[in-house]
Amino acid sequence: MRLIALSLAALLLLIQFPLWLGKGGWLRVWELDKQVAQVQKHNDELKERNSKLESEVQDLKTGTGAVEERARFELGMIKKDEIFVQILAPGSALQKTETASPNPQKENAAR
C-alpha cells in the first residue's frame, strides 16, 4: 500500500511539473503578462504623445494663433508697432558687457 501511495505522489509531481515549469506553464504566463503590461504602458504613452502632436498639427493647419505663438517663442519675432521688453536677471553676462563700455568709439577717440 505504501508503494502505491508513493508512486501516486510521484505521478502527481510529474503531472504538476509541466504546469508550473513547462513551456506553457504558470511561470511563463506570469512573465508574459508582465511584458504585456509594460508594452501596453508604453503604447499608452505613445498614444498620448501622438494625440498632442495631432492637436498641434490641427492648430497649425487651421488657426493663426499657434503659428504666431511659435514665431514669438522660437524665432523671437514681434508684431508691427509692438514694444519688446526683456528683463535680465541681476548679474547676467549681457548686462555686465553693456555697463563696462557703453560706447567704445568715444573711449578710442579720447585716447
N, CA, C and O atoms as a GROMACS GRO file, in nm:
protein
  444
    1MET      N    1   0.082  -0.119   0.000
    1MET     CA    2   0.000   0.000   0.000
    1MET      C    3   0.087   0.126   0.000
    1MET      O    4   0.055   0.226  -0.065
    2ARG      N    5   0.194   0.119   0.073
    2ARG     CA    6   0.283   0.234   0.080
    2ARG      C    7   0.348   0.262  -0.056
    2ARG      O    8   0.368   0.378  -0.093
    3LEU      N    9   0.380   0.159  -0.127
    3LEU     CA   10   0.442   0.171  -0.259
    3LEU      C   11   0.345   0.238  -0.357
    3LEU      O   12   0.386   0.318  -0.440
    4ILE      N   13   0.217   0.204  -0.347
    4ILE     CA   14   0.117   0.266  -0.435
    4ILE      C   15   0.103   0.415  -0.402
    4ILE      O   16   0.093   0.497  -0.494
    5ALA      N   17   0.102   0.451  -0.276
    5ALA     CA   18   0.090   0.591  -0.235
    5ALA      C   19   0.209   0.672  -0.283
    5ALA      O   20   0.193   0.785  -0.330
    6LEU      N   21   0.329   0.615  -0.271
    6LEU     CA   22   0.449   0.686  -0.318
    6LEU      C   23   0.449   0.701  -0.470
    6LEU      O   24   0.488   0.806  -0.522
    7SER      N   25   0.405   0.598  -0.540
    7SER     CA   26   0.402   0.607  -0.687
    7SER      C   27   0.296   0.709  -0.733
    7SER      O   28   0.318   0.782  -0.830
    8LEU      N   29   0.182   0.713  -0.665
    8LEU     CA   30   0.081   0.813  -0.699
    8LEU      C   31   0.131   0.956  -0.669
    8LEU      O   32   0.104   1.047  -0.747
    9ALA      N   33   0.202   0.974  -0.561
    9ALA     CA   34   0.259   1.105  -0.528
    9ALA      C   35   0.363   1.145  -0.633
    9ALA      O   36   0.368   1.261  -0.674
   10ALA      N   37   0.444   1.049  -0.676
   10ALA     CA   38   0.545   1.078  -0.780
   10ALA      C   39   0.477   1.115  -0.911
   10ALA      O   40   0.521   1.207  -0.980
   11LEU      N   41   0.370   1.042  -0.946
   11LEU     CA   42   0.297   1.074  -1.070
   11LEU      C   43   0.232   1.213  -1.060
   11LEU      O   44   0.230   1.288  -1.158
   12LEU      N   45   0.181   1.246  -0.943
   12LEU     CA   46   0.121   1.378  -0.923
   12LEU      C   47   0.225   1.488  -0.942
   12LEU      O   48   0.196   1.591  -1.004
   13LEU      N   49   0.345   1.466  -0.889
   13LEU     CA   50   0.452   1.564  -0.908
   13LEU      C   51   0.493   1.574  -1.055
   13LEU      O   52   0.522   1.683  -1.104
   14LEU      N   53   0.497   1.461  -1.123
   14LEU     CA   54   0.534   1.462  -1.264
   14LEU      C   55   0.429   1.534  -1.349
   14LEU      O   56   0.462   1.599  -1.448
   15ILE      N   57   0.304   1.521  -1.310
   15ILE     CA   58   0.198   1.590  -1.382
   15ILE      C   59   0.205   1.742  -1.355
   15ILE      O   60   0.178   1.822  -1.444
   16GLN      N   61   0.241   1.780  -1.232
   16GLN     CA   62   0.248   1.920  -1.194
   16GLN      C   63   0.368   1.993  -1.256
   16GLN      O   64   0.362   2.114  -1.277
   17PHE      N   65   0.475   1.921  -1.286
   17PHE     CA   66   0.596   1.983  -1.338
   17PHE      C   67   0.571   2.066  -1.464
   17PHE      O   68   0.610   2.182  -1.467
   18PRO      N   69   0.507   2.011  -1.568
   18PRO     CA   70   0.483   2.095  -1.687
   18PRO      C   71   0.388   2.212  -1.660
   18PRO      O   72   0.397   2.316  -1.725
   19LEU      N   73   0.296   2.194  -1.565
   19LEU     CA   74   0.203   2.301  -1.533
   19LEU      C   75   0.276   2.423  -1.477
   19LEU      O   76   0.240   2.536  -1.511
   20TRP      N   77   0.375   2.402  -1.393
   20TRP     CA   78   0.445   2.512  -1.329
   20TRP      C   79   0.569   2.557  -1.406
   20TRP      O   80   0.593   2.677  -1.420
   21LEU      N   81   0.648   2.463  -1.456
   21LEU     CA   82   0.778   2.497  -1.513
   21LEU      C   83   0.791   2.468  -1.661
   21LEU      O   84   0.896   2.495  -1.719
   22GLY      N   85   0.690   2.416  -1.725
   22GLY     CA   86   0.697   2.379  -1.866
   22GLY      C   87   0.689   2.499  -1.958
   22GLY      O   88   0.685   2.614  -1.913
   23LYS      N   89   0.686   2.470  -2.087
   23LYS     CA   90   0.685   2.575  -2.190
   23LYS      C   91   0.563   2.667  -2.177
   23LYS      O   92   0.574   2.788  -2.197
   24GLY      N   93   0.449   2.612  -2.146
   24GLY     CA   94   0.328   2.692  -2.130
   24GLY      C   95   0.284   2.698  -1.986
   24GLY      O   96   0.165   2.712  -1.959
   25GLY      N   97   0.378   2.689  -1.893
   25GLY     CA   98   0.344   2.684  -1.751
   25GLY      C   99   0.309   2.820  -1.695
   25GLY      O  100   0.316   2.923  -1.761
   26TRP      N  101   0.271   2.815  -1.567
   26TRP     CA  102   0.226   2.936  -1.500
   26TRP      C  103   0.336   3.042  -1.489
   26TRP      O  104   0.308   3.161  -1.501
   27LEU      N  105   0.459   3.000  -1.467
   27LEU     CA  106   0.568   3.097  -1.456
   27LEU      C  107   0.588   3.172  -1.588
   27LEU      O  108   0.610   3.293  -1.588
   28ARG      N  109   0.581   3.100  -1.697
   28ARG     CA  110   0.596   3.163  -1.829
   28ARG      C  111   0.479   3.258  -1.857
   28ARG      O  112   0.498   3.366  -1.912
   29VAL      N  113   0.360   3.217  -1.820
   29VAL     CA  114   0.243   3.303  -1.838
   29VAL      C  115   0.256   3.429  -1.754
   29VAL      O  116   0.220   3.538  -1.800
   30TRP      N  117   0.307   3.417  -1.635
   30TRP     CA  118   0.326   3.533  -1.547
   30TRP      C  119   0.427   3.631  -1.608
   30TRP      O  120   0.405   3.752  -1.605
   31GLU      N  121   0.538   3.578  -1.662
   31GLU     CA  122   0.638   3.662  -1.727
   31GLU      C  123   0.578   3.734  -1.849
   31GLU      O  124   0.604   3.852  -1.870
   32LEU      N  125   0.501   3.661  -1.927
   32LEU     CA  126   0.439   3.722  -2.045
   32LEU      C  127   0.338   3.829  -2.008
   32LEU      O  128   0.326   3.930  -2.077
   33ASP      N  129   0.265   3.808  -1.900
   33ASP     CA  130   0.171   3.910  -1.853
   33ASP      C  131   0.244   4.039  -1.814
   33ASP      O  132   0.196   4.150  -1.841
   34LYS      N  133   0.359   4.024  -1.749
   34LYS     CA  134   0.438   4.142  -1.713
   34LYS      C  135   0.485   4.215  -1.839
   34LYS      O  136   0.481   4.338  -1.844
   35GLN      N  137   0.529   4.141  -1.940
   35GLN     CA  138   0.574   4.202  -2.064
   35GLN      C  139   0.459   4.274  -2.135
   35GLN      O  140   0.477   4.384  -2.188
   36VAL      N  141   0.343   4.212  -2.136
   36VAL     CA  142   0.226   4.273  -2.199
   36VAL      C  143   0.190   4.404  -2.128
   36VAL      O  144   0.157   4.502  -2.194
   37ALA      N  145   0.195   4.405  -1.996
   37ALA     CA  146   0.164   4.526  -1.919
   37ALA      C  147   0.263   4.637  -1.951
   37ALA      O  148   0.223   4.753  -1.964
   38GLN      N  149   0.391   4.604  -1.964
   38GLN     CA  150   0.492   4.705  -1.998
   38GLN      C  151   0.468   4.762  -2.137
   38GLN      O  152   0.477   4.883  -2.157
   39VAL      N  153   0.437   4.675  -2.232
   39VAL     CA  154   0.414   4.720  -2.370
   39VAL      C  155   0.288   4.806  -2.377
   39VAL      O  156   0.285   4.905  -2.450
   40GLN      N  157   0.184   4.770  -2.304
   40GLN     CA  158   0.062   4.850  -2.302
   40GLN      C  159   0.087   4.988  -2.242
   40GLN      O  160   0.034   5.088  -2.292
   41LYS      N  161   0.168   4.995  -2.137
   41LYS     CA  162   0.201   5.123  -2.077
   41LYS      C  163   0.276   5.210  -2.177
   41LYS      O  164   0.247   5.329  -2.192
   42HIS      N  165   0.372   5.151  -2.246
   42HIS     CA  166   0.450   5.223  -2.347
   42HIS      C  167   0.358   5.271  -2.460
   42HIS      O  168   0.372   5.384  -2.508
   43ASN      N  169   0.267   5.186  -2.503
   43ASN     CA  170   0.173   5.222  -2.609
   43ASN      C  171   0.083   5.338  -2.566
   43ASN      O  172   0.054   5.427  -2.646
   44ASP      N  173   0.038   5.337  -2.441
   44ASP     CA  174  -0.046   5.446  -2.390
   44ASP      C  175   0.031   5.578  -2.392
   44ASP      O  176  -0.025   5.682  -2.427
   45GLU      N  177   0.160   5.574  -2.353
   45GLU     CA  178   0.240   5.695  -2.356
   45GLU      C  179   0.256   5.746  -2.499
   45GLU      O  180   0.248   5.866  -2.524
   46LEU      N  181   0.278   5.654  -2.592
   46LEU     CA  182   0.292   5.693  -2.732
   46LEU      C  183   0.161   5.747  -2.789
   46LEU      O  184   0.163   5.841  -2.869
   47LYS      N  185   0.048   5.690  -2.750
   47LYS     CA  186  -0.081   5.740  -2.795
   47LYS      C  187  -0.104   5.881  -2.745
   47LYS      O  188  -0.155   5.966  -2.818
   48GLU      N  189  -0.068   5.907  -2.620
   48GLU     CA  190  -0.084   6.041  -2.563
   48GLU      C  191   0.004   6.141  -2.638
   48GLU      O  192  -0.040   6.252  -2.670
   49ARG      N  193   0.127   6.102  -2.666
   49ARG     CA  194   0.217   6.189  -2.741
   49ARG      C  195   0.163   6.215  -2.882
   49ARG      O  196   0.168   6.328  -2.930
   50ASN      N  197   0.112   6.112  -2.946
   50ASN     CA  198   0.056   6.127  -3.080
   50ASN      C  199  -0.065   6.219  -3.081
   50ASN      O  200  -0.081   6.300  -3.173
   51SER      N  201  -0.149   6.209  -2.980
   51SER     CA  202  -0.267   6.296  -2.975
   51SER      C  203  -0.227   6.442  -2.955
   51SER      O  204  -0.289   6.531  -3.011
   52LYS      N  205  -0.123   6.466  -2.874
   52LYS     CA  206  -0.074   6.603  -2.856
   52LYS      C  207  -0.019   6.657  -2.988
   52LYS      O  208  -0.046   6.771  -3.026
   53LEU      N  209   0.058   6.574  -3.057
   53LEU     CA  210   0.114   6.618  -3.185
   53LEU      C  211   0.004   6.641  -3.288
   53LEU      O  212   0.012   6.736  -3.366
   54GLU      N  213  -0.097   6.555  -3.287
   54GLU     CA  214  -0.208   6.571  -3.381
   54GLU      C  215  -0.284   6.701  -3.355
   54GLU      O  216  -0.321   6.771  -3.449
   55SER      N  217  -0.307   6.732  -3.228
   55SER     CA  218  -0.378   6.858  -3.198
   55SER      C  219  -0.292   6.978  -3.236
   55SER      O  220  -0.345   7.080  -3.282
   56GLU      N  221  -0.162   6.967  -3.219
   56GLU     CA  222  -0.074   7.077  -3.259
   56GLU      C  223  -0.076   7.095  -3.411
   56GLU      O  224  -0.075   7.208  -3.460
   57VAL      N  225  -0.077   6.985  -3.484
   57VAL     CA  226  -0.084   6.993  -3.630
   57VAL      C  227  -0.215   7.057  -3.673
   57VAL      O  228  -0.216   7.141  -3.764
   58GLN      N  229  -0.324   7.019  -3.609
   58GLN     CA  230  -0.454   7.079  -3.643
   58GLN      C  231  -0.454   7.229  -3.615
   58GLN      O  232  -0.508   7.308  -3.693
   59ASP      N  233  -0.394   7.269  -3.502
   59ASP     CA  234  -0.385   7.412  -3.470
   59ASP      C  235  -0.304   7.486  -3.576
   59ASP      O  236  -0.340   7.597  -3.617
   60LEU      N  237  -0.195   7.426  -3.618
   60LEU     CA  238  -0.111   7.492  -3.719
   60LEU      C  239  -0.181   7.500  -3.854
   60LEU      O  240  -0.162   7.596  -3.928
   61LYS      N  241  -0.263   7.399  -3.886
   61LYS     CA  242  -0.334   7.400  -4.014
   61LYS      C  243  -0.449   7.498  -4.016
   61LYS      O  244  -0.471   7.565  -4.117
   62THR      N  245  -0.523   7.508  -3.907
   62THR     CA  246  -0.647   7.586  -3.909
   62THR      C  247  -0.633   7.726  -3.853
   62THR      O  248  -0.696   7.818  -3.905
   63GLY      N  249  -0.554   7.745  -3.751
   63GLY     CA  250  -0.552   7.876  -3.686
   63GLY      C  251  -0.419   7.946  -3.701
   63GLY      O  252  -0.316   7.885  -3.733
   64THR      N  253  -0.424   8.076  -3.678
   64THR     CA  254  -0.300   8.153  -3.683
   64THR      C  255  -0.240   8.173  -3.545
   64THR      O  256  -0.126   8.217  -3.532
   65GLY      N  257  -0.315   8.141  -3.442
   65GLY     CA  258  -0.266   8.159  -3.306
   65GLY      C  259  -0.144   8.073  -3.276
   65GLY      O  260  -0.049   8.120  -3.213
   66ALA      N  261  -0.145   7.949  -3.320
   66ALA     CA  262  -0.033   7.860  -3.294
   66ALA      C  263   0.090   7.903  -3.373
   66ALA      O  264   0.202   7.894  -3.324
   67VAL      N  265   0.069   7.949  -3.494
   67VAL     CA  266   0.180   7.996  -3.577
   67VAL      C  267   0.242   8.120  -3.513
   67VAL      O  268   0.365   8.133  -3.505
   68GLU      N  269   0.158   8.212  -3.466
   68GLU     CA  270   0.206   8.333  -3.401
   68GLU      C  271   0.283   8.299  -3.274
   68GLU      O  272   0.388   8.357  -3.247
   69GLU      N  273   0.232   8.205  -3.197
   69GLU     CA  274   0.298   8.166  -3.074
   69GLU      C  275   0.436   8.107  -3.102
   69GLU      O  276   0.533   8.139  -3.033
   70ARG      N  277   0.444   8.021  -3.202
   70ARG     CA  278   0.574   7.963  -3.238
   70ARG      C  279   0.670   8.070  -3.287
   70ARG      O  280   0.788   8.068  -3.252
   71ALA      N  281   0.622   8.163  -3.366
   71ALA     CA  282   0.708   8.270  -3.416
   71ALA      C  283   0.762   8.355  -3.301
   71ALA      O  284   0.877   8.397  -3.303
   72ARG      N  285   0.678   8.379  -3.203
   72ARG     CA  286   0.721   8.460  -3.089
   72ARG      C  287   0.825   8.388  -3.003
   72ARG      O  288   0.930   8.444  -2.972
   73PHE      N  289   0.797   8.265  -2.966
   73PHE     CA  290   0.882   8.197  -2.869
   73PHE      C  291   1.004   8.132  -2.932
   73PHE      O  292   1.112   8.133  -2.872
   74GLU      N  293   0.991   8.077  -3.050
   74GLU     CA  294   1.104   8.006  -3.110
   74GLU      C  295   1.191   8.098  -3.196
   74GLU      O  296   1.312   8.078  -3.203
   75LEU      N  297   1.130   8.196  -3.261
   75LEU     CA  298   1.206   8.282  -3.351
   75LEU      C  299   1.228   8.422  -3.295
   75LEU      O  300   1.307   8.499  -3.351
   76GLY      N  301   1.162   8.456  -3.187
   76GLY     CA  302   1.178   8.586  -3.124
   76GLY      C  303   1.118   8.699  -3.204
   76GLY      O  304   1.166   8.812  -3.194
   77MET      N  305   1.015   8.673  -3.282
   77MET     CA  306   0.953   8.776  -3.365
   77MET      C  307   0.852   8.856  -3.283
   77MET      O  308   0.795   8.806  -3.186
   78ILE      N  309   0.829   8.981  -3.325
   78ILE     CA  310   0.729   9.064  -3.261
   78ILE      C  311   0.641   9.125  -3.370
   78ILE      O  312   0.679   9.129  -3.487
   79LYS      N  313   0.522   9.172  -3.330
   79LYS     CA  314   0.428   9.234  -3.425
   79LYS      C  315   0.472   9.376  -3.457
   79LYS      O  316   0.552   9.435  -3.385
   80LYS      N  317   0.418   9.429  -3.564
   80LYS     CA  318   0.444   9.566  -3.601
   80LYS      C  319   0.384   9.659  -3.495
   80LYS      O  320   0.274   9.634  -3.445
   81ASP      N  321   0.456   9.764  -3.461
   81ASP     CA  322   0.415   9.861  -3.359
   81ASP      C  323   0.401   9.799  -3.221
   81ASP      O  324   0.322   9.846  -3.139
   82GLU      N  325   0.476   9.696  -3.195
   82GLU     CA  326   0.473   9.631  -3.064
   82GLU      C  327   0.609   9.656  -2.998
   82GLU      O  328   0.712   9.655  -3.065
   83ILE      N  329   0.609   9.677  -2.868
   83ILE     CA  330   0.732   9.705  -2.796
   83ILE      C  331   0.777   9.577  -2.726
   83ILE      O  332   0.698   9.512  -2.657
   84PHE      N  333   0.902   9.542  -2.745
   84PHE     CA  334   0.958   9.421  -2.683
   84PHE      C  335   1.041   9.464  -2.563
   84PHE      O  336   1.132   9.547  -2.575
   85VAL      N  337   1.010   9.408  -2.448
   85VAL     CA  338   1.082   9.439  -2.325
   85VAL      C  339   1.141   9.310  -2.272
   85VAL      O  340   1.070   9.210  -2.257
   86GLN      N  341   1.272   9.312  -2.244
   86GLN     CA  342   1.338   9.195  -2.189
   86GLN      C  343   1.397   9.232  -2.055
   86GLN      O  344   1.474   9.329  -2.045
   87ILE      N  345   1.363   9.158  -1.952
   87ILE     CA  346   1.413   9.185  -1.818
   87ILE      C  347   1.520   9.082  -1.788
   87ILE      O  348   1.494   8.961  -1.792
   88LEU      N  349   1.639   9.130  -1.758
   88LEU     CA  350   1.751   9.041  -1.730
   88LEU      C  351   1.768   9.023  -1.580
   88LEU      O  352   1.736   9.112  -1.501
   89ALA      N  353   1.817   8.908  -1.544
   89ALA     CA  354   1.845   8.881  -1.404
   89ALA      C  355   1.967   8.963  -1.362
   89ALA      O  356   2.056   8.984  -1.444
   90PRO      N  357   1.972   9.008  -1.238
   90PRO     CA  358   2.088   9.085  -1.192
   90PRO      C  359   2.216   9.002  -1.206
   90PRO      O  360   2.219   8.885  -1.168
   91GLY      N  361   2.320   9.064  -1.260
   91GLY     CA  362   2.448   8.996  -1.273
   91GLY      C  363   2.459   8.910  -1.398
   91GLY      O  364   2.551   8.829  -1.408
   92SER      N  365   2.368   8.925  -1.493
   92SER     CA  366   2.377   8.844  -1.614
   92SER      C  367   2.491   8.895  -1.701
   92SER      O  368   2.534   9.010  -1.685
   93ALA      N  369   2.541   8.815  -1.793
   93ALA     CA  370   2.656   8.848  -1.877
   93ALA      C  371   2.627   8.966  -1.968
   93ALA      O  372   2.714   9.050  -1.989
   94LEU      N  373   2.508   8.973  -2.023
   94LEU     CA  374   2.473   9.081  -2.116
   94LEU      C  375   2.475   9.216  -2.045
   94LEU      O  376   2.522   9.314  -2.102
   95GLN      N  377   2.427   9.221  -1.925
   95GLN     CA  378   2.422   9.346  -1.850
   95GLN      C  379   2.564   9.392  -1.816
   95GLN      O  380   2.591   9.512  -1.821
   96LYS      N  381   2.654   9.303  -1.782
   96LYS     CA  382   2.791   9.339  -1.746
   96LYS      C  383   2.865   9.396  -1.866
   96LYS      O  384   2.939   9.494  -1.852
   97THR      N  385   2.848   9.337  -1.984
   97THR     CA  386   2.920   9.386  -2.100
   97THR      C  387   2.869   9.523  -2.143
   97THR      O  388   2.948   9.605  -2.191
   98GLU      N  389   2.742   9.550  -2.127
   98GLU     CA  390   2.687   9.680  -2.165
   98GLU      C  391   2.734   9.790  -2.070
   98GLU      O  392   2.763   9.901  -2.115
   99THR      N  393   2.742   9.763  -1.942
   99THR     CA  394   2.783   9.865  -1.847
   99THR      C  395   2.933   9.886  -1.848
   99THR      O  396   2.980   9.993  -1.809
  100ALA      N  397   3.010   9.789  -1.891
  100ALA     CA  398   3.155   9.803  -1.891
  100ALA      C  399   3.201   9.907  -1.992
  100ALA      O  400   3.284   9.991  -1.958
  101SER      N  401   3.150   9.905  -2.113
  101SER     CA  402   3.187  10.005  -2.214
  101SER      C  403   3.064  10.043  -2.293
  101SER      O  404   3.030   9.977  -2.391
  102PRO      N  405   2.995  10.150  -2.253
  102PRO     CA  406   2.871  10.187  -2.321
  102PRO      C  407   2.896  10.235  -2.463
  102PRO      O  408   2.811  10.211  -2.548
  103ASN      N  409   3.006  10.302  -2.492
  103ASN     CA  410   3.033  10.350  -2.628
  103ASN      C  411   3.183  10.335  -2.654
  103ASN      O  412   3.260  10.423  -2.616
  104PRO      N  413   3.227  10.225  -2.717
  104PRO     CA  414   3.370  10.203  -2.736
  104PRO      C  415   3.434  10.304  -2.829
  104PRO      O  416   3.555  10.322  -2.821
  105GLN      N  417   3.360  10.370  -2.919
  105GLN     CA  418   3.418  10.466  -3.010
  105GLN      C  419   3.462  10.593  -2.936
  105GLN      O  420   3.565  10.651  -2.970
  106LYS      N  421   3.386  10.634  -2.837
  106LYS     CA  422   3.424  10.752  -2.759
  106LYS      C  423   3.551  10.724  -2.679
  106LYS      O  424   3.634  10.814  -2.664
  107GLU      N  425   3.567  10.604  -2.627
  107GLU     CA  426   3.687  10.570  -2.550
  107GLU      C  427   3.810  10.574  -2.639
  107GLU      O  428   3.915  10.624  -2.597
  108ASN      N  429   3.799  10.522  -2.762
  108ASN     CA  430   3.911  10.522  -2.855
  108ASN      C  431   3.946  10.665  -2.897
  108ASN      O  432   4.064  10.697  -2.914
  109ALA      N  433   3.846  10.751  -2.916
  109ALA     CA  434   3.871  10.889  -2.958
  109ALA      C  435   3.937  10.970  -2.848
  109ALA      O  436   4.014  11.062  -2.876
  110ALA      N  437   3.909  10.938  -2.723
  110ALA     CA  438   3.965  11.013  -2.609
  110ALA      C  439   4.112  10.979  -2.590
  110ALA      O  440   4.185  11.059  -2.532
  111ARG      N  441   4.156  10.865  -2.636
  111ARG     CA  442   4.296  10.824  -2.616
  111ARG      C  443   4.387  10.889  -2.709
  111ARG      O  444   4.507  10.865  -2.705
   0.00000   0.00000   0.00000
